[in-house]
């Protein structure tokens, strides 16, 4: 019969794996860059998903959550000038409400929109690049 420490060893290994630290390069543009006062920095967080990264980053910089994340479908959608066709080519999916960026803001992982990967469940590895994009918009 295994001792308590032997039985706990696999659980401890599993817990250590789930709390692994990941370091990514964060790049910021537009309003995000203005808010933070820097365009690039290294950021370490516990976990390995975009969701865990954002949770820690937003805890440290709560103004970024308000700047990037839409709280409703209306905040995530711009009326635009072109009508949306009845049938869209390919597969089109959106992140669920609460996991969408506001109109014009985007979060990219290694140059890919998170919506085109696994949304906030996109896995991150050491050295990945996360871009927080909220461009300056001007109109005539």
C-alpha positions as CSV (number, residue, x, y, z in Angstrom):
1,X,0.0,0.0,0.0
2,X,1.5,3.4,-0.9
3,X,2.3,5.9,1.8
4,X,0.6,9.2,2.0
5,X,3.6,11.0,0.4
6,X,3.8,8.5,-2.4
7,X,0.1,8.9,-3.1
8,X,0.3,12.7,-3.0
9,X,3.3,12.8,-5.4
10,X,1.3,12.5,-8.7
11,X,-1.1,15.2,-7.4
12,X,1.8,17.5,-6.5
13,X,3.3,17.0,-10.0
14,X,-0.1,17.7,-11.5
15,X,-0.5,20.9,-9.4
16,X,3.1,22.0,-10.3
17,X,2.3,21.5,-14.0
18,X,-0.9,23.6,-13.8
19,X,0.9,26.4,-12.0
20,X,3.9,26.6,-14.3
21,X,5.1,30.1,-15.1
22,X,5.1,31.3,-18.6
23,X,7.0,34.4,-19.9
24,X,5.7,36.2,-23.0
25,X,6.7,39.3,-24.9
26,X,3.9,41.9,-24.8
27,X,3.7,44.5,-27.6
28,X,1.3,47.4,-27.4
29,X,0.0,49.8,-30.0
30,X,-2.2,53.0,-30.0
31,X,-4.1,53.7,-26.9
32,X,-2.7,50.7,-25.0
33,X,0.8,52.0,-25.6
34,X,-0.2,55.5,-24.4
35,X,-1.8,54.1,-21.3
36,X,1.2,51.9,-20.3
37,X,3.9,54.3,-21.5
38,X,5.8,51.5,-23.2
39,X,5.4,49.5,-26.4
40,X,7.1,46.2,-25.4
41,X,7.9,44.3,-22.2
42,X,8.4,40.8,-20.9
43,X,5.5,39.5,-18.7
44,X,5.6,36.4,-16.6
45,X,2.4,34.8,-15.3
46,X,1.3,31.6,-13.7
47,X,-0.4,29.3,-16.2
48,X,-0.2,28.7,-19.9
49,X,-3.3,30.2,-21.6
50,X,-4.3,33.6,-22.9
51,X,-7.0,33.6,-20.3
52,X,-4.6,33.2,-17.4
53,X,-2.3,35.8,-18.9
54,X,-5.1,38.3,-19.3
55,X,-6.4,37.6,-15.7
56,X,-3.0,38.5,-14.2
57,X,-2.3,41.4,-16.6
58,X,-5.8,42.9,-15.9
59,X,-5.3,42.5,-12.1
60,X,-2.1,44.6,-12.5
61,X,-3.4,47.0,-15.1
62,X,-7.3,47.1,-14.6
63,X,-7.6,50.1,-17.0
64,X,-6.5,47.7,-19.9
65,X,-9.6,45.5,-19.3
66,X,-11.9,48.4,-19.7
67,X,-9.9,49.5,-22.8
68,X,-9.9,46.1,-24.6
69,X,-12.7,43.8,-23.4
70,X,-16.3,44.3,-24.5
71,X,-18.9,43.7,-21.9
72,X,-21.7,43.4,-24.4
73,X,-22.3,42.4,-28.0
74,X,-22.9,46.1,-28.9
75,X,-19.5,47.1,-27.6
76,X,-17.9,44.4,-29.7
77,X,-19.6,45.3,-32.9
78,X,-19.2,48.3,-35.2
79,X,-22.0,49.2,-37.5
80,X,-19.6,49.5,-40.5
81,X,-20.5,50.7,-43.9
82,X,-20.8,47.4,-45.8
83,X,-23.8,45.1,-45.2
84,X,-23.0,41.6,-43.9
85,X,-23.9,38.9,-46.5
86,X,-26.5,36.3,-45.6
87,X,-24.0,33.5,-46.0
88,X,-20.3,34.0,-45.1
89,X,-17.6,32.0,-46.8
90,X,-15.7,29.5,-44.7
91,X,-16.3,29.1,-41.0
92,X,-16.9,32.2,-38.9
93,X,-17.0,32.1,-35.2
94,X,-16.9,34.8,-32.5
95,X,-15.6,34.6,-29.0
96,X,-18.4,34.4,-26.4
97,X,-19.8,37.6,-24.9
98,X,-17.3,38.7,-22.2
99,X,-14.4,37.3,-24.2
100,X,-14.7,39.7,-27.1
101,X,-12.7,42.8,-27.7
102,X,-14.3,46.2,-28.2
103,X,-14.7,47.4,-31.7
104,X,-11.3,48.0,-33.3
105,X,-9.3,46.6,-30.4
106,X,-7.7,43.2,-30.9
107,X,-5.5,40.7,-29.0
108,X,-3.1,38.7,-31.1
109,X,-0.9,35.7,-30.2
110,X,2.2,35.3,-32.5
111,X,0.5,37.5,-35.1
112,X,-2.8,35.6,-35.1
113,X,-6.1,37.1,-33.8
114,X,-7.1,35.1,-30.8
115,X,-10.6,34.6,-32.4
116,X,-8.8,32.6,-35.1
117,X,-7.1,30.3,-32.6
118,X,-8.8,29.0,-29.4
119,X,-10.0,32.4,-28.1
120,X,-9.0,33.0,-24.5
121,X,-8.1,29.3,-24.2
122,X,-5.2,29.7,-26.7
123,X,-2.2,28.1,-25.2
124,X,0.9,30.2,-24.6
125,X,4.5,29.1,-24.4
126,X,7.7,30.8,-23.2
127,X,8.8,33.3,-25.8
128,X,5.4,33.8,-27.5
129,X,4.3,37.3,-28.5
130,X,1.1,38.8,-27.3
131,X,0.0,42.0,-29.0
132,X,-2.6,44.3,-27.4
133,X,-3.9,46.5,-30.2
134,X,-6.2,49.4,-29.9
135,X,-5.3,51.8,-32.7
136,X,-5.9,55.5,-32.8
137,X,-8.9,56.1,-35.0
138,X,-9.5,59.4,-36.8
139,X,-12.4,60.3,-39.0
140,X,-12.9,63.2,-41.4
